[in-house]
Amino acid sequence: MADLDSLENDQPLLVSESLSKSYGRIAACRDVSFSLYPGEVLAIVGESGSGKSTLLQMLSGQLAPSAGQVSYRMRDGVTRDLTSLGEAERRFLFRTDWGFVHQDPAQGLRMAVSAGANVGERLMAVGWNHYGRIRDTASDWLTRVEIDIARIDDAPRTYSGGMRQRLQIARNLVTEPRLVFMDEPTGGLDVSVQARLLDLVRSLVAELHLAVIIVTHDLAVARLLSHRVMVMKGGRVIETGLTDQVLDDPREPYTQLLVSSILPP
Amino acid sequence: MSFPMTAMIDIADAKKTFTMHLQGGIELPVVSGVTFHVNPGECVVLSGPSGAGKSSILKMIFGNYRCDSGRIGIRHRGAVVDLATAEPRQVLNIRRSTIGYVSQFLRAVPRVATIDVVAEPLIVNGLARAEAQARAGELLHRLNIPERLWQLPPATFSGGEQQRVNIARGFISDLPILLLDEPTASLDAANRAVVVELVAEKKRQGVAMVAIVHDDEIRHLIADRIVDVTSFAAAA
């Protein structure tokens, strides 16, 4: 396990400065600033329309902010403003150092090609060309996400929802990214399937020392996975802090409402 | 007022109030003027009736509850850090290498084997898995958890067994500060005696402890000093 205190980890990986997005007169996201460090899991919570998905889109360079900026420390150690990256550079970042796990696996997978190809495709995109090695690595990753190797040649459209989501995770992690964005990754799943997925994500995140920005409306997901939490309402961050602190000792009226709305286990 | 430089925990005038926004914003004073210190190798027991704020104070020392004012000085890697104002990252560092918390209830992670639940704090701090598991086994053995259960997740264990797993997890690490929230609550006499022994060993290693214990006999056996929490009762 990497040492969180080492010099390398003392530099933020991603910095959001006064990030805002408006659509005409409607402000979807207002003045969001924070730093994310290597190995840190940040949960963005809030209900629909709170601006959390807009924020995630901007943080991952898929949506241009109206104001503010996002900077990212690249693998070569140089910190770059995302908007200064060319399209090719941004795509490369997405294929190598970043992952994005969508709520709907169909958005993050190619449903008609085999599971093995779904994972292998990301390796080929970063220059792998040895079929045997690609297949071995793909099988290795399917095992890590608890998918039976016998299903490697099947297309994900024949998979259950939970399997598809695990496959999407394997596809994202195979290039050993340092930062993974997750948008409601357990959203459409049954409760028992959710628990298994969360447990898997939790151990992979720790093992690979991943930084994660996860958007969720489910506080139980935030509690299980994240170190820190940001609560959003009306496009603003209204409360932020250590996850257990915010959930056990919520300060803002809206956070108290969210916490008090959880059904007891 | 200055305490010896050696204090591991040095709390000065800490205050905590809950504001219940959903109940019309009523203020629920919990504690105020909390002031005490804990030296290495010392076990301070918090006393007072239920609702006096003992658990809240423990949570304030762990950074789980925020303070309205005052100072929670923690000696962390040779320097004093005020936990009341520390950044989340720093609080996490302090929890990983300085303060351990043994709660009454195990927050079990589904599907993780008991032996790994116990070994995890050592693995996180860089110890090899095999060695961490060996030490976890030793502790589970002492706490009378039969070896056939070690590979099972503790979620299905009895309350007493879960608590012992939790104690093993709390005592396994070499952290210089331990917070004990009723560590013997649902244990039988034999296992209570093991916990008393474990506390004594920690004292010899110089660990500073703050404990909440309802059992008079246990309190007597582990307390070096008693801090009466009723004196911190916030004026309602």
Interface residues (C-beta under 8 A of the other chain):
Chain A: M1 D3 L4 D5 Y37 E40 A195 R196 D199 R202 L224 H227 R228 G241 L242 D244 Q245 D248 D249 R251 E252 P253 Q256 L257 S260
Chain B: F18 T19 M20 H21 L22 K59 G63 N64 Y65 R66 P88 R89 V91 L92 N93 R96 V109 P110 R111 V112 I123 V124 N125 G126
